Amino acid sequence: MAVKLRKKALASGKISLYLDLYNGEQSTYEFLKLYLYKRPKDDLEKQHNKAVTQTAENIRAKRELQAGAEHNGVAPALKQKVNFFEYMQSGLATEHWTNL
């Protein structure tokens, strides 16, 4: 799965950053709600653009690692299926859950 960081010009004069997630068949987009100045006027705006770009690149790298893990059959902990009945029995067997 490919994860690319893309830019979209907005009518307000800023640039919106988003991720293009391509799985070989279709593309999905994840807008990051991160914005760049189209033409930075001073050093503060230039630093802002660099920091936001670095943040967006870090998010892209994380999504790429997640997509690679899912593609290879390793599900993230939040997406693993857990049997609720077994979970409750194991929890009730511990001392911390005896007062429930």
C-alpha positions in Angstrom: 0.0 0.0 0.0 1.3 3.4 -1.0 0.9 6.4 1.3 1.7 9.8 -0.3 1.6 13.2 1.2 -0.2 15.6 -1.2 -1.1 19.3 -1.3 -4.2 21.1 -2.3 -4.5 24.8 -2.9 -7.4 26.5 -1.1 -9.3 29.6 -2.1 -8.1 31.3 1.1 -4.5 31.3 -0.3 -3.3 28.5 2.0 -2.3 25.0 1.1 -4.0 22.0 2.7 -2.1 18.8 3.3 -3.7 15.4 3.0 -2.7 11.7 2.6 -3.4 9.7 -0.5 -3.8 6.0 0.5 -3.6 3.7 -2.5 -4.1 0.0 -2.0 -3.7 -1.2 -5.6 -7.4 -0.8 -6.5 -8.6 2.5 -5.1 -7.5 5.6 -3.5 -8.8 7.0 -0.2 -7.9 10.4 1.2 -7.3 11.5 4.7 -7.2 15.2 5.2 -4.9 16.2 8.0 -6.3 19.6 8.9 -2.8 21.0 8.5 -2.2 24.1 6.4 0.8 25.8 4.8 1.3 29.4 3.8 1.3 29.6 0.0 3.8 32.4 -0.1 5.5 32.9 3.3 6.2 36.5 4.0 8.6 36.3 6.9 10.8 33.8 8.8 8.0 33.0 11.2 5.7 31.8 8.4 8.7 29.8 6.8 9.3 28.1 10.2 5.6 27.3 10.4 5.7 25.7 7.0 8.7 23.6 7.9 7.2 22.4 11.2 3.8 21.6 9.7 5.5 19.7 6.8 7.6 17.7 9.3 4.5 16.9 11.3 2.6 15.8 8.2 5.6 13.6 7.1 5.7 11.9 10.5 1.9 11.1 10.2 2.5 9.8 6.7 5.3 7.5 7.9 3.1 6.1 10.7 0.2 5.4 8.3 2.6 3.7 5.9 3.9 1.4 8.8 0.3 0.7 9.8 -0.7 -0.1 6.3 2.3 -2.4 5.8 1.6 -4.3 9.0 -2.0 -4.8 8.0 -1.0 -5.9 4.6 1.3 -8.5 6.1 -1.4 -9.9 8.4 -0.3 -8.2 11.6 -3.4 -6.4 13.0 -2.9 -3.4 15.3 -4.0 -4.0 18.9 -7.1 -1.8 18.5 -8.3 -3.8 15.5 -7.8 -7.3 16.9 -10.9 -9.3 17.5 -11.3 -10.3 21.1 -13.9 -12.7 22.6 -15.7 -10.7 25.2 -16.8 -13.7 27.2 -13.2 -14.9 27.6 -12.0 -11.4 28.4 -14.6 -11.1 31.2 -13.8 -14.6 32.6 -10.1 -13.8 32.7 -10.8 -10.5 34.4 -13.0 -11.9 37.0 -10.4 -14.5 37.8 -8.0 -11.7 39.0 -8.2 -10.1 42.4 -8.9 -6.6 41.0 -12.2 -7.6 39.5 -13.7 -9.4 42.5 -15.7 -6.4 43.8 -17.6 -5.9 40.6 
